[in-house]
Amino acid sequence: MKDIDKRLFIAQGDDPAALARLLLQQLRPEQGLPKDAKIGIKPNLVVAKSWTSGATTNPAVAAAAIEYFQARGYRDIIIIESAWLGENTARAFSVCGYSELARRYGVELVDVKKDKTETRKYGGMNIDISSRALGLDYLVNLPLIKGHCQTGLTCALKNMKGLIPDREKRRFHAMGLHKPIAYLNRMLKPSLTIADGTCADPGFEEGGNPKNLRTMLAGTDSVLLDAFAAGLLGYRPDDVEYIRIAEEIGVGSADLSAAEIIRLDDAAPPEVMRSEALESAKAHVSADQACSACYGNLLSALMRLDLPADFMISVGQGFKGKAGDIGCGSCTAGFRHCIKGCPPSVDDIMAYISQIRRAE
């Protein structure tokens, strides 16, 4: 058998919990894992929205993972996550169904925003990471196969960003996201990733246009998994810069031709197109070091508005102290028109832009 890092399992169907159980049974993560191991379940709860929006991890997938380990005698299990900037993790836990899940299975919810951190170093970069995450013996990463307004794809590698504090999230955006995401995965690697494509938005991390790929992926190499996931959304691995960087620094391999791809059935995944509405909204934005929450809320608002072709709005930390016409967020406080907030809400952005348009 080839090295496990070169194996990528693909299951297809419409029952996410059943797919997750099938993949776990194939990978058998309990092999060699002591019964007193500290196990962490890391979903994607970027916003306080139901999994049906295509933005967050279906709690049934997390439940399948918890049940799998508990049935084999493991008791030290936590669910660990932090929502994006401007969102309350406790609210996300509740709205996304994880508070009820924790009560049902008797597991602890860990909010990384409230956790202590430890600094890890690699390649001249320092990153503060959740102490609870670093103390785990086995980390199960449960991302979605989802689009992202800045990086194109958010899946295995990028989902690890939920294990750093908000101050680091801001710094990641100031550094351009790709390099720090790759380096974070060199400092903290998940033991296993199960990526769900049964209800995920292929164009936007905040959801709203979910598609069913009828596909779930699993493996121990996050780079390999992301390389395959990128193709499902119409990208090549090289189109997503953090995949390339992660491969270069030894996090994993993006070479799908050298991988052992194990399909658990013969069905082929359907083709998924990127969101035309999202691409149209991006044409109205000048972004420089924008945080995902601010940029995401802005795009969500723009997709709902009828705007002239020449309408432009700026967003991001790169506009601090600069002048301009229309800006979104506190970083554009020096602009003639500034939508206040860090981040401003979708409703506030829509109302402000509509007001400007009426005044013209």
ABEGO torsion letter per residue (X at the ends): XBBAAABBBBBBEABAAAAAAAAAAAAGAABGBBAABBBBBBBBBABBBBAAAGABBBAAAAAAAAAAAAAAGBABBBBBBBBBBGBBAAAAAAAAGAAAAAAAAGBBBBBAAABBBBBBBBGGBBBBBBAAAAABABBBBBBBBBBBAAAGBBBAAAAAAAABBAAAAAAAAAAGGAAAAAAAAAABBBABBBBBAABBBAABAAEGBBBBAGBBBBEABAAAAAAAAAAAAGBBAAABAAAAAAAAAGABBABAAABBBBBABABBBBBBBBBAAAAAAAAABBBBGBBAAAAAAAAAAAAABBBBAABBBBBEAAABGBBBABBBEAAAAABABBBBEOBBBAAAAAAAAAAAAAAX
